Each structure stands twice: as structure tokens, then as C-alpha cells.
Amino acid sequence: MYRGLDNLDQSQSVGGGFARFQPTSSVAATTPTLNDLTVWGNTGASGRWFRQWTSRFSSDLLLSSSRYTSDGDRTASGGLPNGGARFNFGFTETNHVDDQTARFENALDFASWSRVEFGVWATHNRVHYAFTVGPASDTLQRNRNTIRDGTANTTALYLQHTPTLRLKGAWGQYHQFVNRVENEDVLQGSRDFWLLADTSLKPQASTHAIVGLTYDRPSWAFNLEAYDKTLDNATIFSRRYRQAFGINTGSFFYTGSGHTRGVEYLLERKQGALTGWASYTLMQSTHRFDQIDQGREFASEVDQRHELKGFGVWQIGQWDLLAVGLYGSGQPYTSPESQYDIKLLDGRVQTYINVSDKNSKRLPSYQRVDLAISRVIKTDGTAEWRVGLSLYNVANRQNVSFRKFDLSSNPMTVTDVSQLGFTPSLDVKLPWRGERTRYSGVER
């Protein structure tokens, strides 16, 4: 069982400081306030049963239930000094995804080089998404039962050319029935939400092709993989202008395709007091939508041309010294360039924002170095305590997560929203078993 909840409040007042801490005064009443509040979490439980019937045949049963929630408030309000006109725009949204899954899988090994897997997979999903702009709202709520067999369209091939050289390849087709939808917000950074597929929102489909090789020696190893992935029915929910007079969410959905290709290199040192690995990824990820940028190809939101990672552990007696280094080239975003008003035939005034080409701008590169030290303390019996000190982002680099744009001022105000800076932490770990574990991974 697990439960996690995050309350992210990046609201602020354009005059400076966070909106939640602004004093009440006539000046504060006219100061534009940008709300950016997100509360999201996951709750779930699962149970698993496994049986090895014979040396070649096994069965695996998994039952799980989970719920994902995400509630956001991304509105802006304020007014001009000296009693000038006030404004109020933006949106709020609520997204809940419930999932109950039963999966029964079997594996039959005919020989050391062949295996057949088969089974059944049943899933019940319930998705609720409510979107509100001012006094108008639209709610999308659907239920769906899906039953899928466990024999997915995948093929993998491994060839042990020599005792140290292994060639590999894989191909597969995948479908996703709970679709991730990019919620484009040019002013405050894009987010995402989840909806069930139906006749109008088709399931997302992807085809993967991977080839590579592994050269494995007792003290070190080298791994190379190249991949090509296509995506159908990618979806964007986009509001390119400020909608103040009712909404029709159906007109905001755009469907297109995607293509990702790249190559990954990994070099690992496995023996000795100093161990670790270094990896480099060169990739390109693009999307194409007929209704966006006149159907031209553009970089997807996850496109990152270069990524370099390094991890090392130096073991000195009962001490472990760790170092992690990360570099990633800047990811794309869409920037507003100007805004203008159009007076409609009924006398209303509609404000439009002129933006750059989709994802034509790039954020600064991502750079981070982490350090850690830990020590194993043995107690009576087989128990071992591990006590450690970690220093996250030791250089306190302000890596930009996304950019916010305030068009109520002239020229517009641009705010960089940074990720976590320098953060020290202490940790204590008591393993269930009396065996010493060594760190081998890094997450970004």
C-alpha cells in the first residue's frame, strides 16, 4: 500500500513576492496576482501471487487498485492603479483517474533460447476531468471496462555472438487507453491531464524498434542501443487566446503524430574500490499536427538533444563516497510575443495572444552535481544500519523548470520558475537482511 500527496504553490504577486503573503491594502488590491496552485497525489494498493509449477512453467497473478488526483488553479486577477480597469482570467481544473487491474500471466520455457508468455489482463478505469474558465465550465467523465489478452505484439531477439559480445533487437506495438493530454498554457507553462479513449479521443498507439549490443567483461561493460519510436493519436488541449465568454472544450483538442529516434551509450566499471557508470544519449523527438503551425513538424515537449549522466562510488572500508553529475540540453517551450484586442460585432472585446511557433524556443541547459557520504554500522546479529548525508545540487544552480509571462505590464514580465536548489538531507536505513547494498542508480 502507498499514499503520496504534493501541494505545490507557486502563486505570486507581480509587484514582488508570493501572493499568499501580500498585505491587505489599497495598493495590494490592484496588484496583479497570478495563482499557480497544484495539489496532486497517488493512493494505491496491490497484491501478488506467484507459483513455479515446474522448472519451465510458472504463473503470476497481480491485483491492484489506484487513484490519481490532480487539482489546479491557474488564474490571474488584479487591476490598474488609481481605480483603473480590473481583469480576471485563467482556468481551474480537476482530474481524477481510478484504475482497478487484474493480470494473470504464464511463462513456458521450451529451451534456453525460447520462451512463450500468455495470459489475460482486465482493467476498469474511471476518469473525471472538469475544466472551468470564469463562470463557465465543462465536465468530461467517462467509464470503461477493457479486457486484453497478455500476448502483446512484441518480439525480442538476443544473439550471444561470443562469451563477451551480445547482439540484441526488439520490436513491439503498444496501445494506451488512458491518454495523456498536454494542456498547453503559454503564459504559465504547460501541464498534462488524463482522459479515457473513446470514439472521439482515440487510443494512443506506438511502435518501437530497438537494436543494440553489449560487450561485457568481468571488470567493465559497454552497452549501445539505437531506437526508433512512432506515436499515433498524440493529443494537445490548447487555448491560444483568453476565453472569457463561455467555453466548448471539444474545439480545444488537437490530434497528431509523433516520432522519436536516438542512440544511447553506457560505459560501466563493475569491480574495484571505485565503481560507477557514465552514459550519453543523443535523441530527437518531434510532433506533427495538421491544425498547428500549418502542419509543420515541431519539437515535442520532451525533446532533449543531448543528455550526459555520470555516477561514481568510492568505497573506503565502511564508508561510501558518492558523486552524481547530470547535464541536459535545454528543452523546448512556446513563448508569447504580443497581444491585441478585437472588437466583436456584438460590442464585446476579445483579447488574443500572438505566440511563437510551437516549441521554437529553448530553456537553458540543465546542470546538477550531487554528493553523498554514508557509513555502515553493524549491530549484534546480522542487522546493519546505514547512516548518510546527501548534498543535492551542491552548486545551487537555478535550473529553469518553465517560464511564466505576465502580459498586464508593458513590456511583458518574464519569470523563470526554478527547480530545487541546494538541499542537504540526513538519512538512516535499516535493511531487513544483513547484506550490504551499494548504490548503483541516479534519478533526475
C-alpha positions as CSV (number, residue, x, y, z in Angstrom):
1,M,0.0,0.0,0.0
2,Y,1.2,3.5,-0.7
3,R,0.0,7.1,-0.5
4,G,1.6,10.3,-1.6
5,L,0.4,13.9,-1.8
6,D,2.2,17.1,-3.1
7,N,0.9,20.6,-2.5
8,L,2.8,22.9,-5.0
9,D,2.0,26.6,-4.6
10,Q,3.9,29.0,-6.9
11,S,1.4,31.8,-6.8
12,Q,2.9,35.3,-6.8
13,S,2.1,38.9,-7.0
14,V,3.5,40.8,-10.0
15,G,4.6,43.5,-7.6
16,G,7.0,41.1,-6.0
17,G,6.8,38.2,-3.5
18,F,4.3,35.4,-3.1
19,A,0.6,36.2,-3.3
20,R,-0.2,34.2,-0.1
21,F,2.0,36.7,1.9
22,Q,0.9,40.0,0.5
23,P,-0.6,42.5,3.0
24,T,-4.1,43.8,2.6
25,S,-4.1,47.4,1.4
26,S,-5.4,49.5,-1.4
27,V,-2.2,49.0,-3.3
28,A,-2.2,45.2,-2.9
29,A,-5.8,45.2,-4.1
30,T,-4.8,46.5,-7.5
31,T,-1.6,44.5,-7.8
32,P,-2.0,41.6,-10.3
33,T,-2.0,38.2,-8.7
34,L,-1.0,35.1,-10.5
35,N,-2.4,31.9,-8.9
36,D,-0.4,28.7,-9.6
37,L,-1.6,26.1,-7.2
38,T,-1.5,22.3,-7.9
39,V,-2.4,19.6,-5.4
40,W,-1.8,16.1,-6.7
41,G,-1.3,12.7,-5.3
42,N,-1.4,8.9,-5.7
43,T,-3.1,6.3,-3.5
44,G,-3.0,2.6,-4.2
45,A,-2.7,-1.0,-3.0
46,S,-1.7,-4.2,-4.7
47,G,-1.3,-7.9,-4.0
48,R,0.7,-10.6,-5.9
49,W,0.7,-14.4,-6.1
50,F,3.4,-16.4,-7.9
51,R,3.8,-20.2,-8.4
52,Q,6.6,-22.1,-10.0
53,W,4.8,-25.2,-11.2
54,T,7.8,-26.8,-12.8
55,S,11.3,-25.7,-13.7
56,R,9.9,-24.5,-17.1
57,F,6.4,-23.3,-16.3
58,S,5.3,-20.5,-13.9
59,S,2.2,-18.4,-13.2
60,D,1.9,-14.9,-11.9
61,L,-1.3,-13.2,-10.6
62,L,-1.4,-9.4,-9.8
63,L,-4.4,-7.5,-8.4
64,S,-4.1,-3.7,-8.0
65,S,-6.2,-0.6,-7.3
66,S,-5.0,3.0,-7.5
67,R,-6.3,6.6,-7.7
68,Y,-4.5,9.6,-9.1
69,T,-5.8,13.1,-8.3
70,S,-4.7,16.5,-9.6
71,D,-6.4,19.8,-8.8
72,G,-5.1,23.0,-10.3
73,D,-5.8,26.7,-10.0
74,R,-4.1,28.8,-12.7
75,T,-6.0,32.1,-12.6
76,A,-4.9,35.7,-12.7
77,S,-6.7,38.8,-11.3
78,G,-5.9,42.4,-10.5
79,G,-6.4,45.9,-11.7
80,L,-4.6,49.0,-12.8
81,P,-3.6,51.7,-10.2
82,N,-5.8,54.7,-9.4
83,G,-9.0,52.8,-9.8
84,G,-8.3,51.6,-13.4
85,A,-10.0,48.6,-15.0
86,R,-9.7,45.2,-13.4
87,F,-9.2,41.9,-15.1
88,N,-9.8,38.2,-14.2
89,F,-8.8,35.4,-16.4
90,G,-7.3,31.9,-16.4
91,F,-8.8,28.5,-15.5
92,T,-9.2,25.8,-12.8
93,E,-9.2,22.1,-13.4
94,T,-9.8,18.8,-11.6
95,N,-8.6,15.4,-12.8
96,H,-9.2,12.1,-11.1
97,V,-8.1,8.7,-12.5
98,D,-9.2,5.4,-10.9
99,D,-7.7,2.1,-12.0
100,Q,-8.5,-1.5,-11.0
101,T,-6.5,-4.1,-12.7
102,A,-6.3,-7.9,-12.6
103,R,-3.5,-9.6,-14.6
104,F,-2.8,-13.3,-14.9
105,E,0.3,-14.2,-16.8
106,N,2.1,-17.5,-17.6
107,A,5.5,-18.3,-18.9
108,L,6.7,-21.5,-20.6
109,D,10.4,-22.1,-21.3
110,F,10.9,-24.5,-24.2
111,A,14.7,-24.1,-24.2
112,S,17.4,-21.7,-23.0
113,W,16.8,-19.6,-26.2
114,S,13.0,-19.7,-26.4
115,R,10.0,-18.6,-24.1
116,V,6.3,-18.3,-24.7
117,E,4.2,-16.0,-22.5
118,F,0.4,-15.9,-22.4
119,G,-2.4,-14.7,-20.1
120,V,-5.3,-12.3,-19.6
121,W,-5.4,-8.7,-18.4
122,A,-8.6,-7.0,-17.3
123,T,-8.7,-3.3,-16.4
124,H,-11.5,-1.0,-15.2
125,N,-10.9,2.8,-15.5
126,R,-12.9,5.7,-14.3
127,V,-11.8,9.2,-15.3
128,H,-13.2,12.6,-14.2
129,Y,-11.9,15.9,-15.7
130,A,-13.6,19.2,-15.1
131,F,-12.4,22.4,-16.7
132,T,-13.6,25.9,-15.7
133,V,-13.0,29.3,-17.2
134,G,-14.6,32.1,-15.2
135,P,-18.3,31.2,-14.7
136,A,-18.4,28.6,-17.4
137,S,-17.3,25.0,-17.1
138,D,-17.3,21.7,-18.9
139,T,-17.0,18.3,-17.3
140,L,-15.8,15.1,-19.0
141,Q,-16.5,12.0,-17.1
142,R,-16.3,8.5,-18.6
143,N,-16.2,4.9,-17.6
144,R,-14.7,2.0,-19.5
145,N,-14.1,-1.7,-19.0
146,T,-11.3,-3.2,-21.1
147,I,-10.2,-6.8,-21.3
148,R,-6.9,-7.5,-23.1
149,D,-5.0,-10.7,-23.6
150,G,-1.5,-10.8,-22.2
151,T,0.1,-11.7,-25.6
152,A,1.1,-8.2,-26.7
153,N,2.5,-7.6,-30.2
154,T,6.2,-7.7,-29.1
155,T,9.2,-9.6,-30.4
156,A,12.7,-9.7,-28.9
157,L,15.8,-11.4,-30.2
158,Y,19.2,-11.9,-28.4
159,L,22.3,-13.4,-30.1
160,Q,25.3,-14.4,-27.9
161,H,28.0,-13.9,-30.6
162,T,30.9,-14.6,-28.3
163,P,31.1,-15.1,-24.5
164,T,31.6,-11.3,-24.1
165,L,29.6,-9.9,-27.1
166,R,25.8,-10.0,-27.2
167,L,23.6,-8.6,-30.0
168,K,20.0,-7.7,-29.3
169,G,16.9,-6.4,-31.1
170,A,13.3,-5.8,-30.2
171,W,10.1,-4.7,-31.9
172,G,6.7,-4.0,-30.4
173,Q,3.3,-2.4,-30.8
174,Y,1.6,-0.8,-27.8
175,H,-1.7,0.9,-27.1
176,Q,-2.7,3.2,-24.3
177,F,-6.4,3.6,-23.4
178,V,-6.0,6.2,-20.7
179,N,-4.5,9.0,-22.8
180,R,-2.0,11.6,-21.5
181,V,-3.1,15.0,-22.9
182,E,-0.8,18.0,-23.0
183,N,-2.6,21.1,-21.6
184,E,-0.8,23.9,-23.3
185,D,-0.5,27.1,-21.3
186,V,1.7,29.6,-23.0
187,L,1.7,32.1,-20.1
188,Q,2.4,29.8,-17.1
189,G,3.9,26.6,-18.6
190,S,2.2,23.5,-19.9
191,R,0.9,20.7,-17.8
192,D,-0.9,17.5,-18.6
193,F,-4.1,15.6,-17.7
194,W,-5.6,12.2,-18.4
195,L,-8.7,11.1,-20.3
196,L,-10.1,7.8,-21.3
197,A,-10.1,6.9,-25.0
198,D,-13.4,6.8,-26.9
199,T,-14.7,7.3,-30.4
200,S,-13.6,10.9,-30.5
201,L,-10.4,10.6,-28.5
202,K,-8.7,7.5,-30.0
203,P,-6.3,5.3,-28.0
204,Q,-2.7,6.3,-28.4
205,A,-0.6,3.8,-30.3
206,S,3.1,3.4,-30.5
207,T,5.5,1.2,-32.5
208,H,9.0,0.6,-31.1
209,A,12.1,-0.8,-32.9
210,I,15.3,-1.2,-30.9
211,V,18.7,-2.7,-31.8
212,G,21.9,-2.8,-29.8
213,L,24.9,-4.7,-28.5
214,T,26.5,-5.4,-25.1
215,Y,30.2,-6.0,-24.6
216,D,30.6,-7.5,-21.1
217,R,33.9,-8.1,-19.3
218,P,34.4,-9.1,-15.7
219,S,35.5,-5.6,-14.6
220,W,33.7,-3.3,-17.1
221,A,30.9,-3.3,-19.7
222,F,29.8,-1.3,-22.7
223,N,26.2,-1.1,-23.9
224,L,24.9,0.6,-27.1
225,E,21.3,0.9,-28.1
226,A,19.6,2.7,-31.0
227,Y,15.8,3.1,-31.1
228,D,13.1,4.4,-33.3
229,K,9.5,5.0,-31.9
230,T,6.4,6.3,-33.6
231,L,3.3,7.7,-31.9
232,D,-0.2,7.9,-33.3
233,N,-3.1,9.9,-31.8
234,A,-1.0,12.3,-29.7
235,T,-3.3,14.9,-28.2
236,I,-2.9,18.5,-27.2
237,F,-5.5,20.6,-25.4
238,S,-4.7,24.2,-26.4
239,R,-6.3,27.6,-25.7
240,R,-4.4,30.1,-27.8
241,Y,-6.4,33.1,-26.5
242,R,-8.1,34.2,-23.4
243,Q,-11.6,32.8,-23.4
244,A,-13.9,35.0,-21.3
245,F,-17.4,34.3,-22.7
246,G,-18.1,30.5,-22.3
247,I,-16.2,27.5,-23.5
248,N,-16.6,24.5,-25.7
249,T,-13.8,22.2,-24.7
250,G,-14.3,20.0,-27.8
251,S,-12.9,22.7,-30.0
252,F,-9.7,22.8,-28.0
253,F,-8.5,19.2,-28.7
254,Y,-5.9,18.6,-31.5
255,T,-4.7,15.2,-32.6
256,G,-1.4,14.4,-34.4
257,S,1.5,12.1,-34.6
258,G,5.0,11.8,-33.1
259,H,8.4,10.4,-33.9
260,T,11.3,9.8,-31.6
261,R,14.7,8.5,-32.6
262,G,18.0,8.3,-30.7
263,V,21.1,6.4,-29.6
264,E,22.3,5.6,-26.0
265,Y,25.8,4.8,-24.9
266,L,26.6,3.3,-21.4
267,L,30.1,2.5,-20.0
268,E,30.2,0.8,-16.6
269,R,33.0,-0.1,-14.2
270,K,32.0,-3.0,-12.1
271,Q,34.9,-4.0,-9.9
272,G,37.3,-2.4,-7.5
273,A,37.0,0.2,-4.8
274,L,35.9,2.8,-7.4
275,T,32.8,1.8,-9.4
276,G,30.3,3.6,-11.4
277,W,29.0,4.4,-14.9
278,A,28.7,7.1,-17.5
279,S,26.0,7.4,-20.2
280,Y,25.3,9.7,-23.1
281,T,22.0,10.0,-25.1
282,L,21.6,11.7,-28.4
283,M,17.9,11.9,-29.4
284,Q,15.3,13.9,-31.3
285,S,11.5,13.9,-30.6
286,T,9.1,15.6,-32.9
287,H,5.3,16.0,-33.3
288,R,3.1,17.0,-36.3
289,F,-0.4,18.3,-36.0
290,D,-2.4,19.4,-39.1
291,Q,-4.0,22.3,-37.2
292,I,-0.8,23.6,-35.5
293,D,1.9,25.6,-37.3
294,Q,0.3,24.8,-40.7
295,G,1.1,21.1,-40.3
296,R,4.9,21.7,-39.9
297,E,6.9,19.3,-37.7
298,F,8.0,20.8,-34.4
299,A,9.9,19.6,-31.3
300,S,7.8,17.7,-28.7
301,E,7.8,18.9,-25.1
302,V,10.2,16.1,-24.1
303,D,12.8,16.8,-26.9
304,Q,16.3,17.0,-25.4
305,R,19.0,16.6,-27.9
306,H,21.9,15.8,-25.5
307,E,21.9,14.2,-22.1
308,L,25.0,13.2,-20.2
309,K,25.0,11.3,-16.8
310,G,27.7,10.1,-14.6
311,F,27.7,8.2,-11.3
312,G,30.6,7.0,-9.1
313,V,31.1,5.3,-5.8
314,W,34.4,5.1,-3.9
315,Q,34.3,2.5,-1.1
316,I,36.7,3.1,1.8
317,G,36.2,0.5,4.5
318,Q,32.8,1.0,5.9
319,W,32.4,4.4,4.1
320,D,30.9,5.0,0.7
321,L,31.6,8.3,-1.1
322,L,29.1,9.1,-3.9
323,A,29.1,11.6,-6.7
324,V,26.5,12.3,-9.4
325,G,26.7,14.6,-12.4
326,L,23.9,15.5,-14.8
327,Y,23.8,17.6,-18.0
328,G,20.9,18.1,-20.3
329,S,20.5,20.5,-23.2
330,G,17.6,22.9,-23.0
331,Q,14.0,21.6,-23.5
332,P,11.6,23.4,-25.9
333,Y,8.8,25.8,-25.0
334,T,6.4,28.2,-26.7
335,S,6.6,31.9,-25.9
336,P,4.1,34.7,-26.2
337,E,5.3,37.6,-28.4
338,S,2.4,40.1,-28.4
339,Q,-1.3,40.6,-27.6
340,Y,-4.1,42.6,-29.3
341,D,-7.8,43.2,-28.8
342,I,-10.6,42.7,-31.4
343,K,-14.0,44.3,-31.0
344,L,-16.7,41.8,-31.9
345,L,-19.9,42.6,-33.8
346,D,-22.0,42.5,-30.6
347,G,-19.7,45.0,-28.9
348,R,-17.6,42.6,-26.8
349,V,-13.9,42.9,-26.8
350,Q,-11.8,39.7,-27.2
351,T,-8.1,39.6,-26.3
352,Y,-5.8,37.5,-28.3
353,I,-2.2,36.5,-27.7
354,N,0.3,36.1,-30.6
355,V,2.7,33.4,-29.8
356,S,5.9,32.0,-31.4
357,D,5.9,28.8,-33.5
358,K,5.1,25.8,-31.3
359,N,8.1,24.8,-29.1
360,S,10.5,27.0,-31.1
361,K,12.3,28.4,-28.0
362,R,14.7,26.6,-25.7
363,L,15.2,26.8,-21.9
364,P,18.8,27.0,-20.5
365,S,20.6,23.7,-20.1
366,Y,20.1,21.5,-17.1
367,Q,23.2,21.0,-14.9
368,R,23.5,19.4,-11.5
369,V,26.1,17.8,-9.2
370,D,25.1,15.8,-6.1
371,L,27.5,14.5,-3.4
372,A,26.8,12.0,-0.6
373,I,28.6,10.1,2.1
374,S,27.3,7.1,4.0
375,R,28.6,4.6,6.6
376,V,27.5,1.1,7.6
377,I,27.2,0.5,11.3
378,K,26.9,-3.2,12.3
379,T,25.0,-4.3,15.4
380,D,24.5,-7.6,17.1
381,G,23.4,-10.4,14.8
382,T,23.1,-9.6,11.1
383,A,21.5,-6.2,11.2
384,E,23.3,-3.3,9.6
385,W,22.5,0.4,9.9
386,R,23.3,2.8,7.1
387,V,23.7,6.4,8.1
388,G,24.3,9.0,5.4
389,L,24.5,12.7,4.5
390,S,23.4,13.8,1.0
391,L,24.0,17.2,-0.7
392,Y,21.6,17.7,-3.6
393,N,22.6,20.3,-6.2
394,V,25.8,21.4,-4.3
395,A,26.4,24.3,-6.8
396,N,22.9,25.6,-6.0
397,R,22.3,26.0,-9.8
398,Q,18.9,27.5,-10.6
399,N,17.8,25.1,-13.3
400,V,14.7,26.5,-15.0
401,S,11.6,24.3,-15.0
402,F,9.5,26.6,-17.1
403,R,8.8,30.3,-17.7
404,K,5.9,32.5,-16.8
405,F,4.8,35.5,-18.8
406,D,2.7,38.4,-17.4
407,L,1.2,40.5,-20.2
408,S,-0.5,43.0,-17.9
409,S,2.7,45.1,-17.9
410,N,4.4,46.7,-20.9
411,P,6.9,45.3,-21.7
412,M,5.7,41.9,-20.5
413,T,7.3,40.4,-17.4
414,V,9.2,37.1,-17.7
415,T,9.7,34.9,-14.6
416,D,11.9,31.8,-14.5
417,V,10.5,29.1,-12.3
418,S,13.4,27.1,-11.0
419,Q,13.7,23.6,-9.7
420,L,15.0,22.6,-6.3
421,G,18.3,24.3,-5.3
422,F,20.9,23.2,-2.8
423,T,19.3,20.8,-0.4
424,P,21.1,18.8,2.4
425,S,19.5,15.8,3.9
426,L,20.2,13.1,6.5
427,D,19.0,9.5,6.2
428,V,19.0,6.4,8.3
429,K,18.3,2.9,6.8
430,L,17.9,-0.5,8.4
431,P,17.8,-3.3,5.9
432,W,15.7,-6.3,6.6
433,R,18.6,-8.6,5.6
434,G,22.1,-8.4,6.8
435,E,23.7,-7.8,3.5
436,R,25.4,-4.6,2.4
437,T,23.8,-2.8,-0.6
438,R,25.7,-0.4,-2.8
439,Y,24.2,2.5,-4.7
440,S,24.0,2.0,-8.4
441,G,21.5,4.4,-9.8
442,V,20.5,8.1,-10.2
443,E,17.3,9.8,-10.9
444,R,16.6,13.2,-12.3
